[in-house]
């Protein structure tokens, strides 16, 4: 697997090596949470703060809005954090769980995030698990939230709230801890009340494939360094067991369609759940997943189900996934290749083609009473993929790890050597040439499409 992908924005392999060393240092400094398997190549936000989740609400440490944190969770573990909320803004907290590579995961292995009020009631909770298809280690993400709604009685007052992150699984899974990346973001309230019912119908016909020559865009390793995509076809190479991250700007009123093709390969075999693709919203809430693609060496394709255009009122629906298309911003695609593909057809890079269509003209937003933050299409999005630069974040992590200079040097040389070998391997296979620049989709008025009707929201 790759620790740091070859990209124009990375200053040098040495900088990437030191970033990896910093992450390793933080783990080695806490032996009881050390990984026994190969660490994941997932690149955590270098500005993420280390935090220790508590066992009880009484000892929970606070999460600041707009901040990202790192922790780790043991099998069967429960971690508690605190939020101090007002009575006007909506709060979202996500947790990305990163199992080490080479570990065994099972159908029931999952991460669950709940947000609770001081009375112990759930404001919301969501989970993510590996499921029956694609049981191999890859990042999982889930979120929970407190939203202010007219007529609601619970979770509306100002005061302390508690984030509960739980890991459950099966005895067949390996017991290594999973690293966590936790993010708390705030959505402003509205200047005026708007629609309070989800749309009952919307265009559901998939658009025609984008024309033109596919462009190369090698994906990132995480939410932090996800590569930006616009309308069109994009090609990359993906290795068995690897996860690639992309992000797509989707504004109010726009509709996202996405699919992925896995290229053909020599050899014979059969892999169930060969390629999985998941879509996450700007708050890192899971929108939809595909995981049923089977692979026999012939080219295969998978796609997300049609989703509604982005609208504030989607949140009032009851359909899982549809209601997560609730705000504008950067939507994330994670594509993962089952390591069994390498066992059946060879440990080599495989061709991947991403199809992205953003349909519809952007419309005015709901009228926030403050800065939209993550919930707007602007700049490079959270964790702008300019990558890790400079020494500040790296040296802070090294210092926090409390490891001697000799140990850091040995780790650094080892990672540096690994990076050099993998970079050379990439050059030999023709890596993607993405530069990290954001290509904004062309705003067009969509053609007349058939609509998908569910009847009135009360019937959902």
N, C-alpha and C positions, 0 to 999 in steps of 0.2 A: 504494500500500500504506500501511498505518497504521504510524506510529512508536510511538504510545501510544494505546490505546483509551480511549474515554470511559467512566469508571468512577467510582462514588461514592467509592472509597477514594483517588483521586488528589486531592491538595490543590489543584493548579492546573496549567494548561498550562505555566506557567513552570518548575515543578519537573521536569516531564517533559522539557522542552526542555533543561534543564541536564543531566539524565541522559543524553540523547542526545548532548549536546556532550561529556560526559565520555568516552563511548565513541568519538566521533570523534577526540578529542584523542589517545587512546591509539593510534589507527591512524596519525594524521598524524605522531606522534612517531617512527614507524618507517617511513620512506618506502619501503623495499624491500618492505614488506608491505602497502602501501596498496591500497585497492580502486579499480578503474577503473569499476566499475558502481555502480548505486545500492545503498547498504548495505541489508541486510535490516532489517525492523522488529523482528526478534527481540530481546526485552529480556533481556539477560544479568543474572545475579545481580549486584547492585551490590557485594556483598562478595567477589566472585571476585578472586583474586590473579593478577596477571600473572606468567607463567612462560615461560621459553624451553626448549623441548624440545631435548635433545641429539642429536647424530648417532651417539653411541656410548654403550654402557653405562658406560664409565669416567667420562664427564662428566655422567651423568644426575643431575638434581636431584630431591630427594624430594617426594612428595605426602603431605600429612598426612591422616589419617582424619577424615572429617567436613567437609573443606574443598573448596571449588570453585575452579577455576583457569581462566584464559583464555590461549589461545595462538592461533596461526594456522598453517596448513599449505599448502605450495605443491603444485602438481601433481606427482605422483610422489614426494612427500616422505615421509620417515620420521622420527618424533620419538620419543625415548626418555625415560622418567621412571623414578624409583626408588621402590620401596616397601620399608619395613623392617617385616617381619611377625613375629609370634610363632607358636607352634605350636598355638594353640587356636582362634583366631578366623578366620572366613571374610572374605575381602576382595573387594570389587567395585570396578571402575573403569570409568566410562562416558565416552564422548566424543560430544558433540553437534557435528556439523559444520554450519555455516551458510553456504551459498553466497550470494553477493550476488544480489540481484534483477536480472533482465535479462540474466543470463549464460546461456550455452548449456551444458546438461548432456546426457550420453549414457547409453545403456543400461548400459554397464560402469563408469560413474563410481561409486566406492564409498569408504567409510571402513571400515577394519578395525582392531580393537583386540585385542591379544594380551597375555597375562600370562605371563611366562617366569621360570623359576628360574635360578639362577646357572650352571647347566650348559648353558643355552640351550634347554632343553626347554619346550614350551608346556604351561602348566597348563590354559589354555583360550583360545579365540579366537572372535570373532564379527564379522560385517561387516553392513553395510547398503548397498544400492545403489538407484538409481532404477528399474532394470528396464525392461521393454518398454512398460509402461503408465505414463502420467504422467511423461514425461521433461521435467520443468521444475524449476527450482531451488526447494528447500524444505529445511527442517532434516532431517538424518538422524542417528540415534543408534544406537550399538552399545556393548556392554560385554564385559568379560572378568573372570574371577574365579579365586581360589584358594580351594578348600573343603577342610576337614578331614574325611576319611572313614575309617571303620574299614577296615583292610585295604589302603588305598591306599599305594603306595610312593613316588610322586613328588609333589613340591610340598607336602610335609607338614611339613618342618622349619622352624624359625625362621631368619631371616636376610634378606638382600637379595633382592628380586624386581624385575623390570623390566617396565614397561608400554610396549608398542610400538604407536604409532598410525601407520597407513599410509594414504596416499591414492593410489589408482590410478584411471586413466581412459583416455579415448580422445582421439585427436588432434583430433577434431571439437569438443571442448569448449573453452570459453574459459579462459585460463590464470590468472585471478585467484585469489589465495589464498582459502581458506575459513577463517573464524573458528572456533575451537574452544572449547567449554565442557566442562571436564574435572572430574569429581567422583569422589572416593574415599570409600567408606563401608564400615563394618565391621559384620558380623553376628556377634553373640556366639556362643560355643559353647553346648552343651546341658548341663544339670545331670545328665541321664541319657540313655542311648542310646534311640532310638525306632525306628520302622519304617525299614527300609533298602530297601524295594521300592516303586515307584510303584503307585498304584491301577490295577487292570486294568479297572474299569468305574465309571461315574458317570453321573448324569442328563445327558442330552444334548438333550432336547426344549426348544426355545425357548419361553419363557413368553408368555402372551397380552399384547398391547400394553397399556401402562398407560392407565387411563382418566383422565378429567378434562381440564381446559383446559390446553393447553401453556403453559409459563411461559417468559419471556424470560431468557436468560442468554448474554450476549455473551462469547465465549471470550477467553482471554489470548493472548499472542504467543509464549509460551515455557514451559518447564517451571517457571521461577521464578514467573510470574504467572498460571499456569493457573487457570481458574475451576472451583470445586467444583460437582459435580452429584450429585444423589441419584436415587432411582427416579422415573421419569416421562418426559414429553416436554418438550424444551427447544428454544426457537427462537432463531435469531440471523440475522444477515446476514453474508455472506462475499463478498469481492470476488475477481475473477480474479487468480490468482497468490498469494493470501493463504493463510496457515496459522493455524488457531485451535487453542488448547490448552485441554483440560479435564482435570479429575482427579476420580476417584471413589474413595471409601473402601471397601475390600474387606477384611473381616476373615477370620480363620481359619475354614475351613469354608464360606465363602460363594462363590457362583458369579456371575460377571459376564457379562451379555449386553449388547451395544451395537450400534446401527445408526445410519445417517444417511440422511436424505432430502434431495435437492436439488430445490427447487421448480421449477415450470414457468416458461417465459419466452416472450415473443413472438419471432418471427423463425424463420428456417430455417437449418439447418446440421447438422453432425455432428462430435462430438469424442469420440475414443477416450481412455479413461483420464481422464475429466473430473474425477472426485472421488476422492481417495485418503484412506483412514483407517488409522491405525496405533495399536496399543495397546502401551504400555510398562509394565514393572513398577516397583516403588518404587526399584529400583537403576538405572532407565532402560535396562533390557534390553528389546530388541524381542521382543514376544510374538507378535503377528500383524498382518497388513496386508491391506487390500483395495485394489485398484487397477484393477479391470476394468470399472468403471462407464462405459458409453458414454452420451452425452447428445445428444438431438436436439430439445431444447426442451420435451419432455414431462417431467413429474416422474419422478424415478428414485430408487431406493433401493439401499443396500448395507449389509452387516452382517458382523460378525466371525463366524467359525466357532465353534460351541460349544466352550467351554474347561472344564477340570476345576475343581472347587472348590479354593480355595486350601488347600494342604497342604504341610508341610515335606518330605514324602517324594516330592512331585512331581519334585524335583530328580534323583531316581535313575532317572527314565524316559529314554527315548531319542527321544521324539517332540519335534521342534522346536516351541516354543510351549507345549505342555503342561507341559514341565519348567520353564518360566519362571514358572509360577504357584506359586512356591515359598515365598512369604512374604506376610504381611499388610502392609497399608499403603495408600498412595495410588497408584492405577494411573492412568496418563496416556493420554488420547486426543488424537491430533493429526489434524486434518482439513484437507486442502489442496485448493484449487480451481485447476484447470489454467488458465493465462492464455489458452489458446486458446478457452475459453468466452467470454471477453470479445471476442475477435476475431470469433467467429462470431455471437454473440447480443447484443453490446453491452457496453461497459465500464461496468458498473453493479453494485450489490450484488444478490446472489441469496439467496433464502430458503433457510435451512438448518434442519432439524429433527433433533435428536438424541434417540434413544430409549435409555434406560438402565434396566436391571433388575439388581438385586443380590438374588439368591435365596438362601434358607437362613438358618438361625439361626447366629449367631457362636458358635464353640466355643473351648475353651481352646487356648492356643498350645503350642508344643513344649517350653517350659520352658527359656528362655535363662538363662545364668549371669551375665547383666549386662543393662543397659538395652537395650531393643530398638531405640531410635533411630528410623531411617527405617522400620523393619519393624514398625510398629504403627499402628493407626488412632487418632490422637490429634491434638489441635490442628489447625493448618492444614497440616500436612505440611511437608516441606522447602521452604524459601523461601516461608513463609507469604505468601499473596497480599495482604498489607497494602500492598504496593507500595513504591516508593522514597519515603522521606520524609526530610526534613532535608537538610543540606548535606554531612554528613561524607563519605559515599562519593563524592559528586560531586567535591568539592574535592580529595579524595585522588587521584582519577584525573586531574584537571586538572593537579595538581602533578606527578604521575608523568609526564604527557605532556610536560612541559617546554615548553609553548607560551606565548607572550606573551599578556598580557591582551587586547590588541587583536584578536588572532586568535580568541581564545575568544569575545569579544563579537560579532564578525562571524558566527561559526558559530552562536552562540546565537540571534542575531536571525533568521538564516535558518531555523533549525529551529523557532523559536517561531512565525514566520509560517506555515510549513508546517503546524505543529500546529493553529494557529487555523483555517486553511482546511479542514483535514480534519475538525476538530471541528464546524465549521459544516455541512459536508457530511453528517456523521453526524446532526446534529440534524434536518436536512431529510428524512432517510429513516427516522427513528424508530429510534434505537439501542436495544439491549437495556438492561435496567435492573438487571443483576446487581450486587449490593452486595458480593460477596466473602464473605458469610456462608456458613457450612458447614451444609447441611441433611443431617443424618445419615439414612440409610435406615432405614425401619421394619424391625425384625427380625421375620420371619415364618417359620413352618414351611412349606416348599414342598410343593405337592401332589405326589402320586405321579406320577412321570414315567418314561417308558421309559429304560432304561439303555443306555449305549454300551459294548460289550465288545470288548476287543482280545486276550483270552486272557492267559496269564501274561506278566509283564514280559519274560521271557527270549525271548519270541517277537516283541517289538516290533522 
